[in-house]
Amino acid sequence: MKHQRIFNNFQYLSVTGLALNYPNNSMAAKYLRWTIKTSAGKVFGPYTKTIIFSLIQKGALAGTEQMAEYPGGEYVSISQSAEFYDQFLEAWESEIEPLSEERKVEELDRATQIDLESEEKKFGGDDPLTQVRISKKKIKEASKKSVEVEIDPSDESLDDVELENPDQRNYKDTQEGSSSFDPGINHEDAQSISFIDDVSLRANTNTWTNEEDSKYGKAVKEGSFNPGGEHESFSKQQMREKTQSGAAKPKKKEYVRIDDRTKKSKTYADPKFKILVVFIAVIFAALLYDDHPAEKIRNAQKVQFKPIVLSKKIEKLSRKKWLAIKTDALKLMQQDTFSNYNEAMNLLVSSINKHGPDVESIGLLCTCYHEIWPYSEQNVKDLSAMSKATQLVSGRNIAGIATANCRSVQFLLAGNPKAAEQVLNSSLEQYPNVATFYDLKAHIMMIEGKKDLASAFWRKAVDLWPQWKKPHFWVANNQKSNGQYEDAQASYQLLFNQGDFHRLAAIEFAETEVFQNGDLSYAEELINQASNEKTLLPRKWRSKSFYVLSVIAASKGERDQAIVYAKRSYELDTKNNVARVYLTQLAGREVLSSLFRTERELVENGDLFFGQKNFVAAQAEFKAAFELNNENVRAGIKAAESLWNLNQGDEAIRWLGLVLQKNPKSVDAMLVLGEYLIERFRFTEAINHLKKAKSLAKNDYRVIRSYAHYEFKRMNLPAAKDYSEKAIRVYDSDIQSHIILSESLLLLGATDQAYKTIARAVSLEPLNVEAQATYAKVLASFQGATTGEKYILNLINTYPSIMEYRVALAKIYLMDNQIEKAKGVLIPITQVRSDYKPAFMNLAEAYYQEERATEALEAYLNAASLDPTDAEPLVRVGLIYQATNKAFEAITQYERAIKINSNYPRLYYYLGTAYLEAKRPKEALAQAMIERRNNPLIADSYLLAGDAYRDLGNYNKAIEEYRSAIQKRPQSAEIYVKLAICYRLIGNLDVAETMLATATAKQSGYAEIYRETGEILEKRNQNFEAVEAYRRYLGLKPNAKDADMVRRRIQQLE
């Protein structure tokens, strides 16, 4: 590990306030942690090297165990590890007596809770955990002093600062309620250590030079900033002076210390520790979704994400220089403006490209991408740059905060807040004290319309990070919406009177002034200060500023100007219903039809509706955006995804075709279209699109994964396995590739490998529903249905509203022939969710297994009505009709299915067999030829043609077809029996018997062998032997369709 991983230590640092760094790889390796797996399969740990040495010396480890680096390492024999080989040799030479199994377990359990400081003394190691305990007290004492420091990254003393290597830390030990680090530390007290006074956040800038300049500045210096709480109000005159003159500007490179005595004291409040805490505290400060305080470009040229393109010749940097780069980036980012984010992006990308990937820098870059997204082209190039950053950080630190950050941002930029929420939920389980995760959760809750929950998350963010302005702003907004105007205004006042003028707070304050205090003059001053035409603002607040100006103009009797402002307000944000109502009051409803909706607004609305699963509204918004700008590939793809979710598969495919007509080199559109075509079994069209995508992006893991999906759907399992493994090698965090690989391995019979693969997918994304459902299925195959049942029931109890888990449970029951239990799960789903197709499909399967054809037909037809573009329910209906000797009804359903999807596998074969049963062999032969054109390498069409020729009396032609079928399916006993029948019918009994002997050798339990044997023996007048053959046939197939006829034949022969 060549770069220090600040992101991964955020959880730990936020509790202890201390950062430890291993200056080189050898020291980092020295403090790795390992889990131990006993021969009984039990897992203990993780343990430090020191503890493992102790366990070896005590005889608790005998060398037969396995070990793995924590987290995520592969298990290997512990005695073969270079780290511990000498220790085992020493133990064996000393003839240390191994402990009993019971004692071993006790010792391993005890070692997990062992006092690391005492172990340090006992074995002479220098595990940093013991240093942390000693240091906590010093940090806590130092943090109580009123200290303000200026951090200079060039300070050589920073070389002494040690950052903890993230791969050694047991992250769960740092969660609230854990005491494995230090039972004596109160976590609430420790939390207050993590953000020492806000002055340290300024890192070389924003240092207040005059304590009387601002009460906010004083509050910050004293660590007492608390918007919404106890406060002294500014007079409006003071506020006017403040907003007119601008915030107090800091002197460059001026160091301010409240207590100069701290210069002489060396505590852990030293700046070298503060800057590291600052990195972590600010890294995520800009992570927002949609409406946020970052300024957005208006009427300006859009920008492009600057992608990571690593130099062929990497110039390695020292830790100190990387620290300086990240400090500069953070100073830019904390200003929360587009220009600063753009400059930070350029700084980070150029540094990464030149000096190699640095985990924390990539994490910061993802934040920049997220903030620049509203100003960007929002095209494939931008999304590709985002994807590259996520892949890089995932490959270096799969479980860290930087990776969670990048993955969450990537999902949000792709318009998938649900997936982002899954990542955040999983991350919060591991890192429960990350304020920005709660902020992101709050924004997702706003998208879902859950304002109360959003407010709760923002308040949590305030509790965790009091100095961060953003959650205070949103809490103030909540206070305002709840009628707590004085508290809200006090918070706004503090926010826009700090160093950088907070324009959004000023606009909100001005609106409150107009409607609560009636001070129109001062409100207008604030609006003009915050929202002139040259100022960059988010659309929502630009709209609000025009709305306030409209109300002020109307109050002055300037109706025409008020209408102009009101129009502008509503055009900027058509979701602003207040502006809409006010505009119609001023100018009438007819004015609305003349207003213009922008492409960006349509996409934002579409994303909002999509997140709320209102796919009807979403597809309309996305379509309108694409029609405004045919180069907006993302809008076109999202329109198709909305249609697909509405079970309008053909329309979704058609729409993607339109997108590709306008954007013929869009790999994203090709891949989505390819996936949809694969799901519809339109393999020829799908592979054409995949080949085009491959020619444009050969090594893109998504392209390789689509090939894996293509082969899996065609049941070419070895190829599916190979492609999914290749995709994982390119990007080892791709969940879908893991799922395809696990499913392929399971069907190939490699259950153990399937289990390991899907277990890793679940560890990567614990809240991925498809991964969890697949895990339960594989678990049921690997360890039994009861184990799978218990696992999925736990998920259902935790997430009762997720229907996919209930269907997964029903599938486990069906696999285990527990039909009643399966129905007990599925029937309630169909009653509650009458639009949930998977429940009806699986319920139909349950009824079919019970041989309840009527109920199975009803369930399949319900599924067909829910998705008229899917042929599968109709095919299943046709098969049930055939099984119940209703050939004509089956033909009708198959013909309906062909009209929907003529590429459905074996559909023409099924139709041909129905024609045979209906005594229409000529039509059956025609269907066989169509099936052969579609699938020339499969035996089905040759078997069907042979059957048709046999029914037509052309036995020689039938024999020819059957022999062709044998070449495609040489192990089939059925084909040899069919050949025997034809040879018997042309009078060649000897060859017929030879065919039956071959069939018996291949599958002696195949009943039709003995049916045909009886026929041949009858021909030879060997009635006794014929009767025995017929009886064996009935014994193997007592419910055969011709069972009654065979019994009558036996009576005649006897």
N, C-alpha and C positions, 0 to 999 in steps of 0.2 A: 504494500500500500504506500504510494509515493506522495500522496497529498493528504493533508490533515482534514478530517471529516467533521467539520463543525456541525453540520446539519444533524448528523446522527446522535450528537451528544445533547441536543436541545432539551430533551426530556430530563436528562440527568442534571444538566446545568441549571435548569429552571428550578430544581429542587435544592441544589447545593450552593449555587452561586459560584462554583469553582470550575475552572477548566484545566484539565491535565492533558499534556501533549507528549506523544512519543516522538522524539526527533528523528528517528530513522527506523527502517524496516526491522532490523534485528531486535530493537527494543520493543517494537510493536508485537512481534511474534512472541516475545518473552511473556507478554501479558494476555495471550489468547486464553479463551475459556473453552472447555470441552464438556459434552454430555457423555455419559457412560451407559452402555446397554449390556445388561448381564446375559448370561447364556439362557436364562429363562425369558428373555425378551423385555425385561423391565428397564425403564430409562430413568437415570438419576442425573442430577446436576442442574445447571452447568457448574464446573469447578475450575479454579485457577490451577496453574502448574504446581504451585506450592501445596495445595490441598491434595492433588493427585499423588505427589511424592509421599505425603503423609499416609494416604490410604494404602500405597504399596508397602510402605514400611510396617504398617499395622497388619498386613495380610488380608486387608479387605478387597484388594485387587490381586488376582492370581495370574493375570496375563491371558486368560481365556476370554476376557470381555472384549467388547468393541467400543470404539470411541469416535466422536465426530466433532469437528469444530463447531462452536455455537456462534451465531445461528446458521442453519442451512447446510452444514457440511455433510459429506458422505461418511457412513460408518465404515471403519477399517479395524483390523485387529490391533488392540492397544499394545500388545507386545512387539509388534512390528514397527511401531512409531519411533522415529529417531529421537523424539523428545524424551521418551521414557525407557528406551531400550536398556540403557546403562543402569537405570534404577532397578529394573526387573532382574538384570544379571546380578546386581549386588544383593538383591533380596533372595534370589535362588542360592547364591553362594553362601549366604548367611543362614540358609535353611530356615527362613522364617516360615512358621506354620500357618497355612491358610486358615482363615476363619470359617466357621460353619456358615451355611447359607443364611440362616436366621440372623447370625451375628453380622454377616456382611451387609444385609439389608439395613440393620440398625445403624451400622457405622456409616453407610452411604447416606441414610436419612440425616444422621447427625451432622455429617460433613456439610450438608446443604445449609445448615443453620450455624455453622461454626464461626467463632469470633475471629475475623481475619487479622485483627491487630495482634492477638495472641499467637496466631500461626506465624505472623511476620517475625516475632521475636524468637519463636521456637526453631524455625527453619532458616532464618537469616535472609529471607527474600525481601523484595521491596515492592510488593504489590501496591499499586496506587490507591486501592480502596482504603487501605489503612491510613494513607496520607489524607484522604478525603475527610475521614472522621476527625482527625486532628485539626484539619483546616477549617471545618465548619464553624467551630466556636470562634476562631479568629475572624472569619468572614462576618459572622453575626455581630461581633463586637465592633468591627470596623464599619459595618453598614449603618450603625447607630450614629456615627459621627457625621456632622454636616460637612460634606466634602464635595468640592466641585473641581474637576480636573480637566485638563486639555490633553487629549491623546495624540501623540506624534508617532505614526507607524514606523518612522525611521529610527526610533529609539532602539539602540542595540540591546537594551535590557529585555526587550521582548523575546530575544532568543532563549531566555531562561524559562519562558512560559511553556508549560506542557499541556497539550491537548490530549484528551483521552481517545484512544483508538476505539472507534465504535464497534468493531467486530468482536470486542472482548466483553462488551457490556450486556448484562442480562437486563434488557429493557423493562421487563415486567417487574423487576425488583424496584423500579423507581416509581411505580404507579402509586396513587393515593392509597393509603391504607397499608402499604408494604413497610416492613421494618427490617428488611434484610440488610440494608446499608447501615442504618443506625437507629435502633429503637428509641434512642433518647431524643432524636430530633423531632420537633413538632412540624408536620408538613405545612401547616398554615403559616407558621413563622418562617419556615425555610422558603416558602414561596415569595415572601416579601423581600428576601435577599436577592432574588433573581433579577429584579429590575432596580438597581441602585438609583440614585436620583436621575431625573430626566436630562440633566445637563450632560451626562456622559453619552446620551444618545446623539449629541450634536457633533461629536468627533471632529474637531478643528473648525467647525462653523457654528453659527447661531449662538455664540457665547454672549450672554447679556453683559454689557459694559456698564450699565447703570441700573442698580437694583430698583430705582424708583421709576424707570421707564415704563414698566408695566406690572400691574398686580399679578398678571399671569406669570411674568418672568420671575417675580419673587416667589410665587407659589411653587413654581418648578424648582427653583433653587432650594427651597425649604422642603421639597418632596411632599407638598401638601395639595397639589393640584387635584381638584375633585369637582368637575362640572356637575351641576345638578344638586350639589350638597350645600353646606354652609358657604356663604359668599358675601362679599361687599359689592354692591352694584356700582357700575360706572355711571357717571352722569352722561346724558346725551351729548353735552358739549365736549366732554373728554373723548367720547367715542367719535364724534365728528373730527376732532383734531387728530385722533389716531388714524382714522381711515383716510383722511386727506393727506397726511404726511407720510403714511405708510408705517409699517412696523419698525421698531428700533432695529437698525442694521448692525450686525456684529462687526467688531474690528477684526481684521484678518490676523490670524495667528496670535491672538491675545489670550493669555492663560489667566484664568480667574480661579482663585481658591478662597473659599470662605474662611477656612481655618488654616493659616500658614504652618501651623505646628504639624500638620499631617505630612509636610515635606520630610520631616525627620523620622517619622514613624513608618516602619516597613511592615505593613499588614497586607492581608489579601484584598483590601480595598484599593490596592495599588492599580494605576491605570492599565497595566498590562493584563490584569484580570478583567477589568471593566470592559475593555474593548472586545474581549472574547464573548462576554455576556451580551454586549451590545450587538455583536454580529447576529447572535441567535435571536435576540429580541426583535430585531428590525427586519430580518431576512424575509419574513412572510407579511410584513405590514401592508404591502400593496396588493395582496391577494384579494380580489373582489370579483363579484360577478354582476354584470350589467350596471345598474345605477350606483355609482360610487363617486367619491370626491376627486378622483383623478380627472384633470381637465382633458377634454376631448376636442379634436380639431373640428372646426366647422368651416365650410366653404374653403377648404384647403386641399392641396394635393395629398392623396393617400400615400402611405409609406409601405415598404415591404420589410418583412422580417429579415434580419441578417442571419443567415444560417451558419452553423458550425461546419467548417471545412478544415479539418486538421492538416497542418503543414506536414510535408514529408520529412522534414528535419525539425524535430521538436527541441526547443531550447529550454531545458529544465530551469525552474525557478526555485529559489529558497522559500522556506515557509514564511519568512518575514516579508519577502516581496509579494508573495501571493496575498498575504494579509493586508498589505498596503493597497493592492488592486481592489480587493473586496471592500476595504474601508472607503475608497474613493467611490466605488459603485453604490455602496450603501448611502453615502452622503448625497449622491444624486437622487437615488430612489426615494429617500425619505421626504424629499420636497414634494412628491406626489403630483408632478406635472408631466405632460407628455414629453416636452423637450428633455427633461431630466431622465425619464425612462429611456428615451431614445439614445441619449448619450451614454447611459449606463449599459444599454444593450450593446452598443458599438464597442465600448471598453471591454466588456466581458467576452464578447465573441472574438475580438482581436487577440485578447490574452489567451483564451482557450485554444484558438487556432495555432498560435505561435508557441505556447508553452505546454500544451497538452491538457487533457480533461482534468478538471478539478471539481469534485462533487459539489462543494458549496457554491462555486461560481456558476455551475450549470443550474443549480436550484434557483439562484438569483436570476439567472437569465430567463428561466421559465416564468418567473414573476414579471419580468420586463415584457416578455411576449404577451402575457395575459393583459397587461395594462396598455400595451400598444395596439392590441387587437382591434379596439374600436376605431382606430385611425388607419388600419391597414387595408390592403386589398381584400383580405379574407378569402384568398384563393388557395389553390392546391400548393403553391410554393410556400405560403405561410404555414399551412398545416404540415407540410413536409419538414420544414425547419423545426416546428414544434415536436414532431415525431422523432426526429433525429436526436434532439436534446433528451427526450424521455428515454430513448434506447440507450444513449450513452450513460446516463446517470443510473439507470436500472442495472446495467451490466457491471457497474462498480459498487453499487450499494443498494441491493434489492429491497431491503427492509427499512431504509432510513427515511427521515423526514423530507430530504431533498427529492427522493423518488416519489413519495406520496404527493408532494407539492406538484411536481411535473405531471404526474399522471392525472391528478385532479384537474389541473389547468387544461391538459390535452382533451379530457372528456368535456369540459365546459366549452372550449373553443369549437368542439365538434357538435355542440348543441345537445349534449347528453348529460343533463344534470343528475339523472338517476345514477348513472355509473360513477359520476364524481362523488355523489353522496355515499355510495358503497365504499369507495376508497377512503373517504373521510371517516366514516363510521369505524372502519377497521383500524385506521391510524389512531383515532382517538382512544381506542381500547389500549393501544400500546403507549401513546403519548397523550395523556389526558390533560396536560397543562399547556397546550399550545393555543394561544389566544386566537390566532388567525384561522385555525381550523374551525373554531366556533363561529367566527365571522363568516366563513364560507358556508357553513351549515345554515346560518341565518339567512343568507341571500338565497340559498336553495329553498328554504322554507317560504320566503317571499314569492319565489316563482310558483310554488305550489299553493299560494294563497293562505298560508298558515302564519298570519302576522303575530299571533300571540307567542307561538313557538320561536319565531324569528327574534322577537324582543328578548325572550329568555336567553337565547344564545348570545345576543349582543351584550346583555348584562353579564353573562359569564365571561365574555371577552374583556369587559371593563374590569371585572374582579381580578382577572389574571394579569392584565396589563394596564394599569391605571393611567400611565403616561401616553398611551396611544390615543390620538385624537379621533380616529375614525369611529370606533364603537360608541364613544361619547356623542358623536354627531347623530348616530342612528338612535341612540337612547333618547336624545333630546327630541328627535322627530317623533318617537313614540309618545313621549310626554306631551308633545304638542297635539298629537292626534287624540290623546285621551283628555285633553282640556287642561293640562297642567302647564299653562302658558308661562307663568313666572319662572318656574324651574327650567323650562325649555329655553326661555330667553336668556336666563343667566348662563346656561351652558353655551348657547350660540355666541353670546357676548365674549366669553372667555376664549372660545375657539377662534373668532375672527380678529381678536386683538393680540394674538401671539405673533411671533416673528414673521411668519408668512401669512398674509391676509387670507383667511379662509372664506372664499367667495360664496360657497354654498351655505355656510352658516349665516353669512350676511343676508343672503336672499331669504332664507327661512325666517330670520329675525325681522326683515322688512315686511314680509307677509303678515307676521303676527302683529307688527306695529299698526298696519293698515286696519286689520279687522278687530283687534282687541283694544288698542290704545288710540287709534284715530290720528296718529301723527303722520300725515301723508307726506309732509315736507321732508322729514328725516328719512322715511322709508324710501322716498324717491332718490335722495342722496345716496343711500346705501345701494340701491339697485343700480344706479348709474356707475357707482364705484366698482361694483362686483360684476356687472354684466353689460359692458359696452360692446359694440359690434366687433371690436378687435380682440376681445377676450375669448379664450377657448373655454367652453363649458359643456358639460353633458347636456344632451337634448332635454332631459326632464327638467333641469333647473333653468335652462334657457327659456323653455316654455313657461315655467312658473314666473320668471322675471317679467316676461311680456304680459302675463296675466295680471300681475300686480300693477304694472304700468297702465294696463287697460282700465283697471278699477280706479286708479288715481286720476287718469284722464277723464273718465266718465264723471267722477266726483267734481272735477273742475268745470264740467259742462262741455268738454271737448269730445262730443260723441263720435265724430268721424275718426279722430285719432284713436279713440278707445276701440272702435271696430277694427282698425288696422292692427293694433296691438293684439286684440283678441284672436283675429285670424291667424296672426303669426304664432301665437301661443298654441292654438289647436293644430296647426300644420306641423309644428315641431313635435307634438306628442298627442296623437289622437286617442291615447289611453287616458288623457286628462279630461275626465268627464265634467269636472268643475268648469274648465275653460269652454267645453262644448256647450254646456247649458248657458253659460254667461254670453257666449257668442250668439246663440239663437235668441236670447232675450234682447240683445242689442240689434241684430240684423235679420232675424227670422230664420226659419229652418232651411229655406232654399239656399242660403249662403253655403251650407255644408257641401253641396254637390260640386261647388266650384273649387274646392280646396284640393291640393295635390299631396299625395302620400309618397314619401321617399322609399327607395329600395331598402335602405338600412332599417327604416322603421318597420317595413313589412317583414323583414327577416327577424327582427327583434320580437315582433308580435308572434310570428310563427314559432320561434323558440319557446316563448312563453306558453303558447297553447300546447305545443308538443310535450313540454315538461309536465303539463297538467293532464296529459293523455286525451286532450280534446283534438283528436286527429282530423276531424272534419274541418274545424276552423284552421288548424295548422296547415293542412294541404292547400287551402285557399290562399293563405298569406304567402306561403312559399311559391306557389304558382305565380301569383301576382308579381312577386319580386323577380322571379326568373324572366317573366315576360317583359319587365322593365329593362332588365339587363341580362341578355342571353349568355354572357360570360360568367355569370354568378353560378358556378357549378355547384357550390354548396347548397344554394337555395333549391336548385333542381333536384339534387340528391335527396334533400330533406322532404321535398314534396313527394318523391317516390316512396320514401320510407313511411311517410304518413299514410299514403294509399295502401301500402303493404299491410300496415297495422289495421287498416279498415277492411282487410280481406279482399282488397281489390288488386289482386296480384297481376292480372293482365294489364290493367291500367298503369300500375307501377312500372311494369316492364316497358310499356309503350312510352311512358314519360321519360324513362332513362334513355330510351332510343333518341328522343328529341334532344335531350341534353348532349348526347354524343354527336348528334348532327351539327350542333353549334360549337361543340368543343371536342373535336375528334381525337385529341391527345390526352384527354382526362383519364388518368389511370384510376382515380377514385371512382369515377362513374363506371368505367369498365368492370371494376371488381365488384361493385354493388350489383350491377346488372348480371354479371356472371354468377354471383351467389343466388340471385333470384331465379335465374334460368336453371341452375343446378337443382334447386328445390322443386322446380316444376318438371324435372327430368328431361329438360331440353338440352341434352348433352352436347350435340353438335354445335348449336349456337353458343353455348357457354364456353366451350373450349376455344372457339374462334376469338371471343373477347379476351379470354385469359392469355392466349398467345400474343395478342396485340399488347396487352398490359405488360407481359414479360419482355417484349421487345423494347419497351420504353423504360422499364424498371426491373431489370433482370434479377437483382439481388434484394428486392423489396420483400420483406418477410410476409407481407400481406398477399403478395402474388403467389408465393410458394404455398402459403396456407390455403389459398383458394384452390390450388391444384390438389392439395391433400383432401379438401372437401369434395372436389370433383370425383376423385378416385374412390373415396369412401362411399359416396352416394351410388356409385356404380358397383359397389361391393368388391372392388379391386383392393382388398385390404393390405396386401404387402406394399403396394405402391402408396396407399394412403399413409401407411406407417413411415415409409421412407421420406415422403414429402413433409409430413408434420415434424419429423425429427430434424430435417434440414431447416425448416422455419424456426424451430426452437434454437438451433445453433446460431442463426442470424440474430434472433431476438428472444432471449431465454425467459422473458417475462410475459410472453403472449399467451393469454389464458385459452383462447380458442384453439390454438395449436395443441396445447396440452390436452384439451378435451377430445379433439379428434384422434390424437395419438392413443389416449387411454381407451376410447371406444374401439379403435382398430385392434389394439392389443387384446382387449377382452374377447372380441369375436374370433381372434386368432388362437385363443386358448392360453395366452400368456397372462394369466390373471395376476400374478405377483407383480409383473412389470406394469400392468394397467393400474394396479393399486398405487404403486409408487409414483406414477406419473400424475394421476389425478390428485393424489395427496399433496404434491408440490403445487398444483394449480390452486388448491384450496388455501395453502399456506401463503400464496402470493396474493390472493384476493378472497379472503374469508367470507365476504358477503356477496360473492358472485353466485347468483341463484342457479344458473346452469351448471356451474362447476360443483356446487354442493349437491345438486340432484344426481349428477353423474357419479359423484363420490359415493353417495348412498347406494346406488345401483351396483357399483363395482364392489363396495364393501359387502353387500348381500351375496354377491357371487364368490367373494374371497373368503369371508368368514361366516357365511350363512345368513339366511333371510332374517332371522331374529336380530342379529347385530345391525343389519341395514335398517330394519324397522325401528329399532331403538334410536338410531342416529337421526333418522328423518323425523321421528316423532318429537325429538328435542327441538329440532328446527321449527316444526309446526307450532310448538308451544311458545317459542320465542317470537316467531313471525306469523301469527295466525292468519293474516290477510294475504299472504303470498300463496296463490293457488298452485303454483308450480310444485311446491313441496308436497302438497296433498296428492297431486297426480303422480308424483314420483313414488309416494308411499303405495298408491294403488298399483303401480307397475310392479313393485316388489312383491306385493301379494299375488298378482297374476303370474309372475315368474315362479312363485312357490305353490301355485294351484289353490290359493286361498281365495276362492271366487267370492264368497259371501262378504269377507272382509273388504275386498276390493270394491264391491258394489256399495258397501256401507260408507266408503269414503267418497265415491264418485257421485252417487245419487244426490246427496245434499249439495254438492257443488253445482250440479245442473239445475237444482231448484233455486239456488241463490244467484248463480251466474248463468242465466239462460243463453248468454252470448259467448260462453267459453267453450270453444270447439274441442280442445284436447280432452276435456272431461267426457264429452259425448263419444269421441272416438274410442277412448279406453273403456267406457261403459259398454259400448257395442261389442268390443272384444270379450269382455267378461260374459255377456249374455251368449255370445257365440260359443265360448268354451263350455257353457252350460247346455248347449244345443237348444237354446230358446231363440229360434230364428226370428219370430215375430218381433220380440223386444229388441233384438240386435238390429233388425232392419229399421225400426223406428229411430233408434239412436243414430245410426249412420245417416239416415235421411235428414235428421235434425242437424247433424254436422254439415251435410251438403248444403243445406239452406243457409247456414251461417257464412259459408265461403263458396259461392257459386263458381269461382274460378279454379277450384281445386277438384281434380278428377278422382282423387283417392277414395273419398267416401262412396262415390258411385261404383267404382271398381269393386270395393268390398261388398256393396249391395249385390252386384252381379254374381260374385262368388257364392254368396249365401243362397241366391236363387238357384244356382247350379247345384249346390250341395243338397238342395231340397227338391231336385228334379223338376225345376221350373225353367227350362232352357229358353223359352221364348221371352219370359220376363228378364232373364239374364242378358239376352241379346239387346233388349231395349236399353238397359242400363249401360252396357258396354258402348253402344253407339252414342249415347249421351256423353259418356266420358271422352270418347274420341273427339267429339265436337269441342270439348273444353281443352283437352290436352292430348293430342295424338302421339305425343312422345312418351307417355306413361309406360314404364317397363312392362313388357309381356302383354300389353293390352290387346294387341291383334291376336296373339296366341290364345288368350282367354276367349275372345270373340269366336275364333275358329273352333275351339273345343265346344262352345255352346252350339254353334252351327252343326257340328257332328252329332251332338245329343239330340238336336232337332231334326235329324235325318236329312241334313242339307250339306252333303260332302263337297259339292262343287264350290259353294260359298266358303266352306272351311278351307279348301285348297287355296282359294284366292287370298284369304287372310294369312295363310302360311307363307305365301310368297312376299307379302308386305312385311311380315315379321322378319323374314330372312334378309330383306334389304336393310332393315333397321339394325339387325343384330346377326350378321352372317357368321359369327364365330361361336354362337350359342346353339345348342342341340335342339332347342324347343321347336323351331320352325321345321326342321327335318322330321321330327317325331310327328308333328301335326300333319305334315304332307304325307308321310307314310300311312297314318291312320286314314286320311281322306282317300288315298289311292286304294287302300284295302277295302274300304266301304264301297268304292266304285268298282271293285272286282279286278283291279289292275295290280295283281299280287307281285309281279316282277318289278314294277315301278316302285311299289311299296318297299320291297326288299332293298332296292337301290337307295331309297331315302333313309331307311333304318341303318344301313351300313355307313352312310355319311354321318348319321347321328352318333354311331359308335366312335368314330374318329374324334368327335367333339366331347364325348362323355364315355370313355372306355370302361369305367367301373360300374356302369349301370346294368343291373340285372333286368330291369324293365325292358330295355331295348332288345336284349337277347330273347326274352319271352315273346315280344312282338314278332321277331324274326322267325321264331319257332312256329307261331301261328300261321304265318304266310307260307312257310315251307310245308306245313301240314296241309294247308288248303290247296297247294299245287301237287300234293301227293308225295312229297319227298320226306318220308317219316324219319329216315335215318339222320338226315341233316337237322331235322327239327329236334330230335333227341339230343344231338350234339349241342345245339344251341341251349337247350334246357340244362344240360350238364354244366355248361359254362356259366349260366345264370346261377345255378346252385352253388358253384364254387365261389362266386362273387357275393352272394347274399342268400344263404340257405333258408332264411326266415321269410323270404318274399312269397306271399301267399299265391300269387298268380302262377308261379312255377308249377304248383301242384294241380291247379285248375287245368292248365294246358297238358300236364302229364296225363291226367285222367282222359282228356280228349284223345290223345295219341294211343293210349292203351286200349281205349274202346275201339279205335280203328283196327287195332291188332287183335281184337276179340279177346283181350285179357281182362275180362270183366271184374274178376276178384281184385286184381291189382288196381284197376281203375277206381273201384269203390274205395279202396284204401287211400288213393291219391285225393279223391273228392273229399273224403272225411278229413284228411289233413288240411285241405284248403279251408273247410268250414271251421276247423279248430283254430286256424290262424286268423280267419276273417268271418266270424259268426254273423256279423251284420252286413255282409256284402249285399249289393243290390240284387244279385242273381242267386242269393242263398236259397230261396224257396225252389227255384228251378233246379238247382243242383241236388237238393234233397229229393225231389221227384225223380231225378235221373238215378239216384242211388237206389230208390225203391224199385225202379224198373229193372236195373241190373241185378238186383238181388233176387 
